[in-house]
């Protein structure tokens, strides 16, 4: 999957992909090359999920601050 495709994913989609990668990594029959490739792809999904969470957290903080300022 390309980075462009990952960047267009919603959080749930990316999280599910990350979970699938983790499940594959738990298998003991993978070659080191497969492990490395899956790990690299997993990092991309993890970073995308983190970006989304940080962005949404900032929105919630902004909303909360606006509400607190109105009181």
N, C-alpha and C positions, 0 to 999 in steps of 0.2 A: 504494500500500500504506500502511495506517495505521501509526502508531507502535506501537499496541497489538499489531498483527500482527507487526511486526518484533521487539518485545520477547519474543514467544513463540517465536521461531525459535531453533533450535540453531545453533551456530557454523557448521557446514558449509553449512547452508542460506543463512544471511546472507552468508557469504563468496562463495558461488556467485552470489547476486544482485548483490553488489558487483562481481564479475568481469564479469558480464553488462553492467552499467552502464558499466564501463570500456571494454568492447568497443564498445558503442554510441557512447561519446564519441570513440573513435578514428576514427569515420566522419567524413568531411569534408562530408557533405551535410546536416548538421543545422542547423536555425535556431537563433539565439541563445536563443530562448525554450525550445526543447527541451534545449539544452545546460544552461541554468540549472536547469531542472526536474530533469534527470538528476543534475546535480551535487548539488543539494539532497537528493535521495533517496539518493545515494551516501554523503553525509556521515552520514546516519542509520544506514545499514548499517555503515559504518566505526566509528562510535561504539559500536554494539551489539557488534560483534566485539571491540573494545578492552575493553569492559566484561567480556565473557566471559573473555577472555585474562587480564585483571587478577585476576578472581575465582579462576580456576583456578591462576594463579601463586601467589596467597596461600595456597590450599589446599596446594599442593606445598611451599611454604616452611614451613607449619605442620607438615606431616607430617615433613619433613626435620629440623626443630628437635626434634620429639618423639623421633625416632630417635636423634639426636645426644645428647640428654639421657639416654637409656637406657644409653649406653655408659659 
